[in-house]
Amino acid sequence: MASGVELQGTDEMLASIRRKLASGVQRLENQGLRESGDILAEAQRQMAPRSGFDKVHIQDDIKVSPVRREDGMKVIRIGPGKRTSWRAHLSEFGSKNNQAHPFIYPSFHENKARVLRLLASVQRKGMS
């Protein structure tokens, strides 16, 4: 006489659990990236120069892209939108006639530790 228990459907159950866990990790990664992007975009808005001309200011056109995959990694882009990107490099790096007023790199450098803490806290929340 055979003893023991035979479980049926365990493969499907484990596959379902794996799918749910993976989608939860994906959501956490996306949430962390979006929140980090918001922090860096706000820092750029505060540091971006404002011209005296009556046109769209770089400061008012800082955007955060949706989360995308590039070369197998999730990325977001933070910076001037289409209306002002053509002239943002003039402020960031300067030109022959104008001194540089960087705002993209300094905003990242000053907020790097804050972003890393945020990403760590989002990951911790997901593990609990």
N, C-alpha and C positions, 0 to 999 in steps of 0.2 A: 504494500500500500504506500502510495506516495504521500509524503508529508510536505507541508509548506504552503505558501500562498503564491498564486500567480497574479501579478498586476498587469492589467492591460491598459494601454493608453499612456504609459509613462513617457514614451518618446514625445508624443504630442504635447503632453503637459510640460515637460522640460523645455521643449522648443518655444512654447507659449511664454513661459517664464523668462527665457533668454530674450525674446523679442520685447517684452515689456520692460525689462531692465535696460536693454540697449536704447529703447526710445526715451526712457527717463534720463539716461546719461546724455543723449543728444539734446534733449530739452534744457538740461542744466548747462551744457556747454554753450548753447545758443543764448540762454538767459545771461550768463556771465559775460559773453562777448558783447551783447547789446548794452548791458549796464556799464561795462568798461568803456564802450564807445561813447555813451552819453557823458561820462565823466570827462573824457578827453575832448569831446566836442565843446562842452561848456568851458573848459580851460582855454581852448583855442578862441572861442568867442570873446573871452575876457581879455586875451592878449592881442588879438588881431587889430591892426590899425584901422582907423576910421578916417576916410578922406573928407575933405571939405566940399567935394563936388556933389551935385544932386544926381546920384546914381545908386545902384545897388552896392552896398558895402560888403566887403569880404566878411566882416563880423556877422552880418545878418544872413549869410549864405553858407554857413558851416553845416555840413550834412553828415549823417551816419548811414552807411549803406546797410542793406540786409546782410545777414550771414550767408556767405558763399563758400564753396569749395574751390580751391586752386591748388593744383599739384598734390591732391590728397589731404590738404590741410584746410581747416576752417579759417576764414579771414573776414574782416570787415574793413571798410575804408572810411576814414574820418578826415574831413577837410572841406575846402571850398567846393561848392557845387558848380554846375556847368556855366552859370552866369558870371562867375568871378574867377574861376580857376585859371583862365588865360592870363590874369594879372597878379595872381597870388604869389608866384615865384619872384616877382619884382619886389614885393615887400619882404619875403623870406630871405632872399639872397642879395638884394640891392641891385643896382645897375650903375652904369657909367655916371649917371647924373644924380642918383639917389642913394642914400645910405641904407644898409640893410636894417630891417626891423623884424627879426625872426619871431614867429609865433607858433609854428607847428612843432619844431623840435623842442623848444623850451617847455611848451605845454606838456609834451610827452615826458620829458626828463623830470619835470617837477611833480608829476602825478603817477610815475611808474610804481612807486611803493604802494600808493593808495589802490591802484588797479590790481596789483598782485594780491593785496589783502582782500579785496572784494572777490576776486576769483577763488581764493582759498576758502572764503566763507561760503560761497555758493556751493563749492564742492563738498564742504563739511555738511551743509544742510542736506545735500543729496545722499550722504552716507548715513545720516541718522534717521 
